[in-house]
């Protein structure tokens, strides 16, 4: 008597030990994959897409690497997911979170092999994570009150974040760019208002922050190239033929003459619209949609600078910087708020012409122009800068700061170790394992830098047994150094997110004792 | 056997295409059905109880779900066997009816089937087994009522409710902060409860999740959260004492439903049409403004022009709000949903103390909070968590907890958890068995044995010696005549569930026993399985 098949044909089911093995191995493989990118001497990865053109990305950013992988192992997907969330939430630490989760699982595997129940391990991990967080909380430095020092902190954080990226050569330059840009936001986390324009050519050092606003557009032919004291109307309206929107309307005529009449009426209508716009007393008109030749000509006649087809983000930012509002109807000129800036001119960056708005009213938005040798370089530079900006904007809100260079991990490991000694029962093994996993991060940083990790970490551990130690790994000189003096800092929020998400992910994977993979959905065969 | 002969001795075929069908009959059919039922139960068995493990499921599209919830596991497993599908249905109906105990019901059915198999081998007719099970389930049902406690709670003393919700949550991954989640669930249910009618409309509780932050940040909001942002980026982000117009008509030119054509054949017509169009937008915005609305929430989209006019008149608006959310907003703010601009009046506006837009994380995720509503009967539970799977699992867990709280309000009888109720029933059924003459006696005894499966699985999952623990607890129950003794899963040191505060709802337990018995009866009655063979 055959037992009926329970699941569909291609579905697979893995149970107990095997399921656990499968998820451990998958998760560790992912962690090992990104492990080598950790730290200032971490290496980059080349990713080639399978799409058309096989475009290539060179990156050091954990989230970007993992996002581009096609993964089949479900446990590995959990790790990819946490790294994505880390990216969305704090922007940095995407590699650390995966490495930590991987290490936690590696330790958990050993414990499971020595016959400790996963639930016991989980409860130990939870206690350890809580204890580690408290240890960090005790050591945070908050310089919110002291503006000067706070700015210094931000500078340090930006440098630390950038030092592991492609920008590390010019990290001071870029750190300053990032800090300046974020300080202009005045506490808002809306990174939308920082525009990054990439222009190949020149070197990374030539990148600069522009206080005004740069729009990647050309000025229409025959219109003024330079306007002082510009009054800007930002609009989102159709400037082709203004269609009749009432549903079902259509033109039905019986003679050519009538067609001509309606055409004239249409033109007249457009002329009226343009006139209305001009009546706002403006000398610059920026539209999100197309501007046809006819209205463009009218604008040129009136000496108004008309810019068409600005993208939506551009429009929003422009409205933000110039203080105008985005208009779609033009019947009441008095009620529409116009934007204002001192000078609009066309500038050249490399070979491209751009429109530069300077002397804007509200200084919230700004533009960072990145220069670099190749598009790949620029893409990576943008990602790195984005990471730095994210971290900084989060730090502005939550100004607690920690030292970097493996210092927080050692502090946590020490506290967790002590907790393990105090805890009776099997859980203490799990807590010990947690501390070992934490130490793996400085070990990896040292390994990636080609240093003797065992020696360094042992030294570090000894240092940390002194009270108030600030010791961390100084990758540049290859020894244990004082992180306070070296100016290596990290944001508390990032570290906390790394710790909590990694523990949560490890916990989730540990709890699994069965994996059921459904049969893949049949796709229409296009081959 | 599908060949029969008519009265003239000519053969004719009853079942066509013999070779394309497989057929199982008699005992074989029953055994095969029982085997697949058991297989499903075996998968869920390890998820039972506070130390139960999770299952990882990969969907046909490659999405991963990690869950502990029986109904969800079975739902996503995409089973092929017909009997397995019955089990899936079983757990689903428990989910719809009670919302909790979806794992237990399947484990129970599995163990009933297992016992039935033994009886079948001894030659007892399946119908007799089914009847015996039916009698036994009735005994267990009544016994549960007998041992149930009424427990008192009031709007001020919610502690017992919280305790029960905690029992439900303790088997989930969220048990780290089960206390706070249980409190949230209870508060949410109490906010929407109708104590007179003893009914809770769970639709009024919206569970919304956003990735990021930590589980501890999960909060209960007395109001509504909408995952949308203001239609125009420059509209105010915060409105106090908002008067809300809730519209289901778009800010767009009218689209009559009857087919029509507007013919333009002269310049005048072209111009009048144009003016009319402008008037139309003006009119719409003006109507909203005139009735005193300070916020417009619309189910449909806005035309660019209308959007600007709204902005210009300083009337913030939210577009593309879903129907369910719209209803909730209407309930919460006490407003009326208005299908036409002409019908807008001041009375129909909803009121909210505070409406604000909040940004999350580094991406441009924004949500709109509508709080301090005039009628706080609609609430939102806003879940934060480390990753998407965590949020989904938390949503399911919260749903379970909400259901439990609702069931308690409907019927405030409880039984004790930790397998104590099952053990107690098992003793009662066993004792009653001897009173029944006939073959059913065996079936009733088998039922008692089947009831032991749940505490046994609990003990096994908690790493205890299952048989040893079960027999110890059972003898303790009889000796001390204390039906609160259960399995000490969390290693607290006592197995008195009264002290551990582990409760379950009476109706949940009763439903489990009834549903499981019903499905098993159904499976037992099948003696012929005809299925098309694979081709």
Interface residues (C-beta under 8 A of the other chain):
Chain A: X1 X2 X3 X4 X5 X6 X7 X8 X9 X11 X13 X19 X23 X72 X74 X75 X77 X78 X81 X82 X85 X87 X88 X89 X90 X91 X117 X118 X119 X126 X189 X190 X191 X192 X236 X237 X238 X242 X244 X245 X246 X247 X248 X249 X250 X251 X252 X253 X254 X258 X261 X262 X264 X265 X266 X269 X316 X319 X320 X325 X326 X327 X328 X329 X331 X332 X335 X336 X390 X393 X394 X500 X501 X504 X505 X507 X508 X511 X512 X513 X514 X515 X516 X517 X518 X519 X520 X521
Chain B: X24 X28 X31 X32 X33 X35 X36 X39 X40 X43 X46 X51 X53 X54 X55 X56 X57 X58 X59 X60 X61 X62 X64 X66 X68 X73 X76 X77 X78 X79 X80 X81 X82 X83 X84 X173 X176 X211 X212 X213 X214 X215 X232 X233 X234 X252 X253 X254 X255 X256 X259 X260 X261 X262 X263 X264 X265 X266 X267 X270 X271 X273 X274 X276 X277 X278 X280 X281 X303 X304 X305 X307 X308 X309 X311 X312 X359 X360 X361 X362 X363 X364 X365 X385 X386 X387 X388 X389 X390 X463
